[in-house]
């Protein structure tokens, strides 16, 4: 079964439908590339996918080891390069809930995040700057 179907709506906007669930993601070209910037751009989604993947696999690990990571907050900063225009770097800041994580739990969670499928799928030239913050600010 296909994963998604994409319909170009015109005006540099596309609608992507997740076929299994029917959920829809609308994308728009960014302002700095002829778009309106009214929705995630494709490169925004690529960068955001890194953080989502990290917290998802961390959640799988946390569930298996009875570690509570509910409330983890992640910020993403995408850096664009030129010639060719591409993602050159992604800053990921993971703000962990204010809990008493052991050093072992921290190490397991960090290792899992760094080795998520998206992190391992991105081109090696894309700098992944990942920081864990173990006390929510």
Residue pairs with C-beta under 8 A, 6 or more apart in sequence:
1 19
1 20
2 19
3 18
3 19
3 20
4 16
4 17
4 18
4 19
5 16
5 17
5 19
6 14
6 15
6 16
6 17
7 14
7 15
7 16
7 17
8 14
9 15
11 36
12 28
12 29
12 34
12 35
12 36
13 26
13 27
13 28
13 29
13 36
13 38
13 39
14 26
14 27
15 24
15 25
15 26
15 27
16 24
16 25
16 26
16 27
17 23
17 24
18 24
18 25
25 40
25 45
26 39
26 40
27 39
27 40
27 41
27 42
27 44
27 45
28 35
28 36
28 37
28 38
28 39
28 40
28 41
29 35
29 36
29 37
29 41
30 37
30 41
30 43
30 44
31 37
32 80
33 41
33 85
35 41
40 48
43 78
43 80
43 87
44 78
46 78
46 87
46 122
47 76
47 77
47 78
47 87
47 90
48 76
49 118
50 76
50 90
50 92
50 116
50 118
50 119
50 122
50 128
51 74
51 75
51 76
51 92
51 94
52 74
52 118
53 116
53 117
53 118
53 119
54 74
54 92
54 94
54 112
54 113
54 114
54 116
54 118
54 119
54 130
55 69
55 72
55 74
55 94
55 113
56 116
57 112
57 113
57 115
57 116
57 117
58 69
58 72
58 109
58 112
58 113
59 69
60 112
61 67
61 108
61 109
61 112
62 68
62 69
62 109
65 105
65 108
67 101
67 105
67 109
68 97
68 99
69 96
69 97
69 109
70 97
71 97
71 136
72 94
72 95
72 96
72 97
73 94
73 95
73 136
74 92
74 93
74 94
74 95
75 91
75 92
75 93
75 95
76 90
76 91
76 92
77 90
77 91
78 87
78 89
78 90
79 87
79 88
79 89
79 90
79 91
79 127
80 86
80 87
80 88
81 87
81 88
87 126
88 125
88 126
88 127
89 126
89 127
89 128
89 129
90 122
90 126
90 127
90 128
90 129
91 129
91 130
91 131
92 128
92 129
92 130
92 131
93 131
93 133
94 113
94 130
94 131
94 132
94 133
95 133
95 136
95 137
96 109
96 132
96 133
96 134
96 135
96 136
97 136
98 135
98 136
101 109
101 134
106 132
106 134
109 132
110 132
113 119
113 130
113 132
114 130
119 128
122 128
